[in-house]
Amino acid sequence: MTALSDLILERNAAVLNRMLDHPFVQALSAGTLSVRSWHRYLVHEGAFVDTAISIFAFATAKAPDLAAKRRLIGVQDALAREQMPYFERCYAELGVETDIAIPAAVRDFDAGMLEIARDGDFADIVTAMFAAEWMYWTWCSEAAMRDIPDPDVRRWVDLHVDADFAAQARWLKDMIDTVAGPGDLDRLSAVFARVTELEIAFHDAPLSEPADA
């Protein structure tokens, strides 16, 4: 029998492929993304890491057992102690201007993800984060095979294909199959679709100058 997580992926193949074919993804993978767009993205994504800590806190509170809680506490710790410092180092080393206007699409992404975490159940939250992390892992797995000239972009891609990130994406996928059943397919497919649409708009944002965002 096909796993529920795979059915969700099948139902959302079209929107996921739109995200994987996004101009931001293609430009970053080809090494043609402008420095200004790259820096804007780093600011937008760094801000979301703070939001992600809160999302995983909601997941921890709603987790079905202690093993899941321990795993999720570890995720929050890694976000706070590893990912946030990564972005802070990037800002300092690259001279990124962090005091910029945050576009509506970026604010909508943060708000939408927090809404799912606050109002949804555990399966909703892991599906939302699965949509985001599976997309990044898939995209960066392909990008990692390319010759990316910028070492900072290369390092960012490698961060999203390392063993820990891959294990996290697979764990989220497995948790969907553990805690949800066939009766949840429509609802969780809709969560996946909503998050991916939010991701598409989020990745539109760094391609626009602030006045046009």
N, C-alpha and C positions, 0 to 999 in steps of 0.2 A: 504494500500500500504506500502511496506517495506521502511523504511527510508533510505536515501542515505548513511548515516553513517553506518547503519547495512549492507548494500550491500557491502560497502568497507571492513568491517570486515569479511564478508562471503568470499569475493574474496581472502582475505589475511590470511585465517585461517591457511593454511599450514606454511607460513613463521612466523606468530605470534606464532604458537605452537612450532616451532623450537627455537624461542627466549625464550619462557616460559619453555622449557625443557633444556635450556642451562646449561652446567656444572657449571658455576658461580652461576646461580640462584639456582640450586639444592644444591650446597655446602653451599651457604649462608643460605638457608632455613633449611638445616639439621644441621647447626652449625659446619660444617666440613671445612669451608673455612679457609685457612691458614692466619695467621696474616699478612704476607708479601703481600699476594694478596689483603687482605682487605685494607691495608694501601695504596697500589698502586691505588686501585679503588677510594679511597677517594680523592687522589690527582687528578686523571683523572676527576672525577665527579665534584669536586670543581672548576676545571678550566672551565668546561662546563657551570657552573652556570653564570659565567661572559659572556660567549657567549650567553646564553639564554636571558640575559637582552637585548642584541643587537637584537636578533631575535624578541622579543616582542616589541621592539622599532619600527622595520619595520612593524610589525602587527598593531601597534597603528597608524602609519602614513597612512596605507592602510585600516583601519577599516571603515565600511560603515556608522557608526553613532556615536553620542556622547556617548551613553550608552556603546557601545563596547570599545570606547577609554578610558572611565573612568575605565572600568573593567581591561583593559590591563595595564593602568598606575598603578593600584593597584598591579597587578602581578609583574611588574618591581620593585615596591617599596618593596614588600615582598621578592623578590629574593635578592635585595641589602641589606635590613635591617634585614632579618631573616635567609635566607638560607646561604648567605656568612658568616655571623658570626657563624652559626652552624658549617660549615666546619673549620673555623679558630679555634674554640674551640676544635674541634676534633683533629686537628693537634697538638695543644698545650697539651691537656690532654693525648693523646695517644703517644706523642713523634714521630709523623709521619715525616719522612724525605720528605720534599716537593721539594727539589732541585734534581729532578730525570729526566732522559730522558723521554720525552713524545713519546710513540710509534706512528708509522705512522697511525695505525688504529684509534687512538684517535684524531690525527690531521685531518684525513680524515673525521671523524664524525663531528667535529666542522666546517670544511670547507664546507662539504656537506649541513649541516643545514643552515649555513649562506648564501650559494648560493641559496637555496630554498627561504629564507626570502628576499634576495635582488632582485632576478629575478622573483619570483613568485607573484601571486596576493594574496589577503587576504585569499581566500579559500585554496590555496596551503599551506600557513603558518599555518593556524589552523589545517589542516590535518597533517602536519609534527609534530606539537606539540601534536596533538591527538594521533598519533602513539606512540610517546614516553611516554606520560603520562598515556594513557590507558593501555599500557603494564606494566608500573610500578605499577599502581593501581591494575591490575589483579593479577600480580605476588605477590605483597606484601599482598593482601587480603588473599591469600592462605597461605603465609608464616606466617602471623599473628596468624593463628590458631595452629601453631606448637610451641613446646617448644624450644625456641632459648636461649641457655645458656649465650651467650655473651651480657651483658647489652647494650653495644654500638651498636651492630648490631640490637638488639631488638628495641632500640630507633630509629634507621634509618628506620626499617620496619614500626614502628608505625607512623613515619612522613609521610609515603606514603599511609597510610590508614585513616588518620584523616579526619574530615569532610571538612576542607578547600581544601585538595588535591582532595578528591573525587568530590567535587563540581566543581573544576577546570576542571577535566577530563570530567565531564558531560557537562560543559559549552562548551568546545571545540567540543564535539560531537554534541551538539545542534546547534552550530554556523555553522557547515558543512551543516546541514539540512536547516538552515535559508538562507545562502548566495549562496549555490550551487544547481544545478539541475541535472536531469538525464543525460544531455549532458556532464556533468563534471565527470561522473563516471570513465571512463577509465583513465583520467588524474590523478584524485585524488587517485585512487587505485594504480597507479604507484608511486605516491609520498609516500603513506603509505608503499608500498613494499620496496622502496629505503631506507626510514628511518629505517625500521626494519632490513634490511640487514646491514646497518651501525651500528645499535645497537648491532647486533650479533658480528660483528668484534670488536666493542668497548668493549664488555664484554669478548671477548677472551683475550684482552690485559693484564688485571691484573693477569691472570693465568700464564703468562710467565715471567721468569726472564728478566730484562732489556736487557741482552746480546742476548736473544732469541726473543725479541719483534719485 
